[in-house]
Amino acid sequence: MPSDRIRPLALALILDGPRTLVEEGYDEVKDKSYFRLIGGGIEFGETGEQAMRRELREEIGAEASFVEYLETLENLFVYGGAPGHELCRVYRVELADERLYELDELERLDRATGGERTQWAEVERFLSRREPLYPDGAVELLERVLPGS
């Protein structure tokens, strides 16, 4: 939730051919859906990679078989009518359980985050700018890491 503090996040960029794994959320004030990379807050004493691995376990019960740090994105936004500021360490991730790539939507274990859906979405939805993908800079990062780009 937005506050007057900068929030450190660790996020996973997970690709499966033309799809990426994202969370879908909804801003009631704007009356708009949005998408963001999966992950969450970095706790004190935890590295970004440790936080990202923990968030994968807590949110979707998944383990990472491959992790590569990509970059840190700064995200200034308004959600629910309040300003927010995040520093997001983004990692390219491959999931250990191959069966997760066969699903369209993954069951969320952590419903405390507002009941977002975690789903595979066609990358083109975001590259064409038809739908928003957060944090800011995530689309440009997708363009850089996609095979053939």
Residue pairs with C-beta under 8 A, 6 or more apart in sequence:
1 79
1 80
1 82
1 84
2 77
2 78
2 79
2 80
2 82
2 83
2 84
3 82
3 84
5 85
6 85
6 86
6 87
7 41
7 84
7 85
7 86
7 87
8 41
8 42
8 48
8 86
8 87
8 89
9 39
9 40
9 41
9 42
9 51
9 86
9 87
9 88
9 89
9 135
10 39
10 40
10 41
10 42
10 48
10 49
10 50
10 51
10 52
10 55
10 88
10 89
10 91
11 36
11 37
11 38
11 39
11 52
11 88
11 89
11 90
11 91
11 135
12 21
12 37
12 38
12 39
12 52
12 55
12 56
12 64
12 90
12 91
12 92
12 93
13 20
13 37
13 70
13 90
13 91
13 92
13 93
13 138
13 141
13 142
13 145
14 20
14 21
14 38
14 92
14 93
14 94
14 95
15 92
15 123
15 145
15 146
16 101
16 120
18 122
18 123
18 124
19 120
19 121
19 122
19 123
20 37
20 120
20 121
20 123
20 126
20 142
21 38
21 106
21 118
21 119
21 120
21 121
22 35
22 36
22 37
22 38
22 118
22 119
22 120
22 121
22 133
23 35
23 36
23 37
23 38
23 113
23 116
23 117
23 118
24 33
24 34
24 35
24 116
24 117
24 118
24 119
25 33
25 34
25 35
25 36
25 114
25 116
26 32
26 33
26 34
27 33
27 34
27 79
27 80
28 80
29 79
29 80
29 81
32 132
33 131
34 131
34 132
34 133
34 134
35 121
35 126
35 131
35 132
35 133
35 134
36 133
36 134
36 135
36 138
37 88
37 90
37 133
37 134
37 135
37 138
38 55
38 56
38 59
38 60
38 118
39 51
39 52
39 55
39 56
39 88
40 51
40 55
40 58
40 59
40 113
41 51
42 48
42 51
42 89
43 51
46 54
48 69
48 89
48 91
49 67
49 69
49 91
52 64
52 67
52 89
52 91
52 93
53 63
53 64
53 67
56 62
56 63
56 64
56 93
56 95
57 63
58 109
58 110
59 108
59 109
59 110
59 113
59 118
60 100
60 106
60 107
60 108
60 109
60 118
61 107
61 109
62 95
62 96
62 97
62 100
62 106
63 95
63 96
63 97
64 93
64 94
64 95
64 96
65 94
65 95
65 96
66 92
66 93
66 94
67 91
67 92
67 93
68 91
68 92
68 93
69 89
69 90
69 91
70 90
70 91
70 92
70 141
70 145
71 90
71 141
72 87
72 88
72 89
72 90
73 87
73 88
73 90
73 135
73 136
73 137
73 138
73 141
74 85
74 86
74 87
74 88
74 135
74 136
74 137
75 84
75 85
75 86
75 87
75 88
75 134
75 135
75 136
75 137
76 83
76 84
76 85
76 136
77 83
77 84
77 85
77 86
77 134
77 135
77 136
78 84
86 135
88 135
90 135
90 138
90 141
92 145
95 101
100 106
101 120
103 120
104 119
104 120
105 117
105 118
105 119
105 120
106 118
106 119
107 118
108 115
108 116
108 117
108 118
123 142
123 146
125 131
126 132
126 133
126 138
126 139
126 142
127 139
127 142
127 143
129 139
133 139
133 142
143 149
